[in-house]
């Protein structure tokens, strides 16, 4: 009975993982890069200077700029350069709109030393890669959410069934048999699965929690109805705005210097760098409110907000004494764990490497599927079409996606800076490259050829070399198109740009090493009557 149950779970694990494996690989790799989305943003905007001004200096400059730029606005918003998500001073404003409609908005990136607006190239940056892991691209947002959600559910099922079928899961963790064909791929898949198993479970389940309302809309409908205001009512009750914000009094009153309120917040929190953003409602009105938010350093994505009177500078309230409901705390904690915004630099790298392990786990599972079945297919006069398609899709996606991401970075440096649609064409370049990589094995492999498997192995090697070259040349392309070459970065102590050059070269070395591992050895078919029966786990894959 137990053997039958495990065999059933093995079938679910194998086929459930295969069907969505390529999308999951895309989601995991782009999501992993998202842990350094802000750093990628900065690399893709090399014109931006490093912000060295104090928060007080930035606030004085921002307030003066907003009073000149948007004096009649209903809202101002200031992001000082106090954390990795805001490396430069940015201001936003929203003008009053017609009843029931949002007013015109605007934003500027400022040099906090001179007050001049910073002009940068249009780019998708790391934010575009980050969004791809949950919204894909070229698809309606709702459709993309459902595709990623279904694939994530398959992933969760694959993780659980994988634990069930590996009754010697901890023994497998210490087992690796090199140069053994399918057995080596199985050992590597097991190793990658076990070493970061808690991360795999957390990231998959919390990802589903992100869009639980989208995936289960009847939760709202059963209690709030299905009319147009039902969702708004639900969200206003589930996620209450605890800030004390009054309606405009329609009576002019000067806004007190923001630095006065900053001083109170800094004394309360232990320094100006603890300030995350400043939100000003009804500026220039008697009912002006200034909300100063603290840095988000907790897993639950919450930081204390202080609400001041914008006219007197008096502290009116703090949400620290207004705890959220238990369900909201649990939900925010799961989402906080998924995003990792609270993570220090060391923990962020741990997130990144765990994400790479998950990406490699999916890749080895896909390769294991073909490796396990290849000897059987060699006994056939013509390998099955489904198997040949999987053989072609594997190198196209597993190697093609890293190649496409390298092309995305190349496009950032090579497209004209003044090009109006350059951010769009950065993404187009990425997906054109991915499309070519997916087609390459189909064309190069020639599905009907008797030497199909030899050709596919050559495709793997060639794509790996292409990818290694693309990443290895990125530091050179960067040096030829900007002044942020490696020698300059090291001399100026700009460790971010230096780290990117180093990461590009390490990535190139990894792909080159993988290419060297592929040998021109012709796969051998299974004997007509195999004498050794594979165990359940190996047969499952």
Secondary structure, DSSP 8 states (H G I E B T S, - for coil): -HHHHHHHHHHHHHHHHHHHHHHHHHHHHHHHHGGGHHHHHHHT-TT-------HHHHHHHHHHHHHHH-TTEEEEEEE-S-BTTBSSEEEEEEE--STTS---EEEEEE-TTT--B-------HHHHHHHHHHH-SSS-HHHHHHHHHHHHHHHHHHHHHHHHH-TTHHHHHT---TT-THHHHHHHHHHHHHHTHHHHHHHHHHHHHHTHHHHTTHHHHHHH-SSTTHHHHHHHHHT---S------S-B-----HHHHHHHHHHHHTSGGGEEEEEEESTTBTT-EEEEEE---STTS---EEEEETTT--EEEEGGGS---HHHHHHHHHHHHHH-TT--HHHHHHHHHHHHHHHHHHHHHHHHHHHHHHHHHHTSSS--HHHHHHHHHHHHHHTHHHHHHHHHHHHHHHS-TT-TTHHHHHHHHHHHHHHHHHHHHHHHHTTT-TTHHHHHHHHHHHHHHHHHHHHHTHHHHHHHHSS--HHHHHHHT-HHHHHHHHHHHHHHHHHHHHHHH----------SS-SS---HHHHH-
